[in-house]
Amino acid sequence: MKLEDREALKAEISKLSFTENAKERMIRALSEEPEETAAIKRRGKIAFRVALIAAALTLLLGVGALASNLTNLKDGATYAELADSAVSVETAVIPAETQPDSNGNTKEYEYRRIYADENEKMTQESVLNRMLNAIDYYDYASVEFTLQDYLPKEDITKIYYVTNDVDLISSRSYSTSKSEDGLTDLAQYSNGKASWRLNLQTKSVTYEGAPIHRMTLDEYTKFVEDFPVYYVDEEGNEGWNNRTDWPNTYYSSSCLMPNQIAINLLGDTKDWWLEEESNYLGRKCVNITVATVSDYYQEKWDTTHFVMCVDKLTGILLEMKGFDDEEILRKAVIVSEITIDDPEYTNARIDAGIKHAEALKHEFIYGKSE
């Protein structure tokens, strides 16, 4: 590309409505000329630059949508960059959880809380942002949903009825999971300092250790801002730097923090598209059609295509249905009730759940009620 053409292209890119980080990366890609002698060693970086230049040219020529090309996770975007779209970011203080030190001091932590714009025009990028960073977009959540899994090798369909009540500020939670066949009846709770799991069938108790806490600003900076969501190492191996600070509840990765589903099904933006927005259970949501599923997940789930409904303001997965070639429903997540950011309602449910679980725990351990 001629120097004058590159300069003109950079000027046009600077006018586009993308994050500053994205613009800088595009302009930097146009400013550097890859060396042929280093082509093999730097194949990942060169491919990235080529992709950016091609995407920019596509926009300027008016062909296709740049967002689809730029937001493919394989471009090496970080979680932080994916969370910069049309939102208001604030910080809040988590109440001190630790015992006072010798000087009587306790440590307080700051974490991110993002407030999305209800009128935002959603793109593939912004939907992906929400799902990959969902727990940054709410503090309290109460959901009830049905989970369906099909096991192709055994030709068995498993159905679970799940409740999740979470307070992300204090890491308190209560969750239940019951299977349709009656073989599973579980409860899990966290009081903010310890987590316990109860098997109501075997009347057994398992100590799960300290609950997972929401990422602090310090942890966020060290991990989320520094590592790409998708990477290729020097040996050419592919992998995902996955956020793992889930809510402390059963199957939260299927609903309240669906970044694994986003990675599995939406990692390549050519495979899916957005439909018209709608309302679901009183929530504004974005509808998605996934036309292509990787061979791995076709074999694992016996699905070839999906439809999904995602909460616009939080990225919580409200509904997902996966079908095989004969349009038989194989995998599903269907939320039947949801309440977001109502601390009085959610904490009342958590309090009642913990009280009930503590009584059962005492009975299971000592063989009698308190």
Secondary structure, DSSP 8 states (H G I E B T S, - for coil): --HHHHHHHHHHHTTSSS-HHHHHHHHHHHH----GGGTTTTHHHHHHHHHHHHHHHHHHHT-S-HHHHHT-GGG--BHHHHT-SSEEEEEEEE---S---TTS----EEEEEEEE-TT----HHHHHHHHHTGGGS-SEEEEEEEEEEEETTTTEEEEEEEEEEEETTTTEEEEEEEETTSS-EEEEEEESS-EEEEETTTTEEEEEES-----BHHHIIIIITTSBSEEE-TT--EEE-------SSTTGGGTTSTHHHHHHHHSSGGGEEE---EEETTEEEEEEEE----HHHHHHH--SEEEEEEETTT--EEEEEEE-TT--EEEEEEEEEEEES-HHHHHHHHHHHHHHHHHHHHHHHHSS--
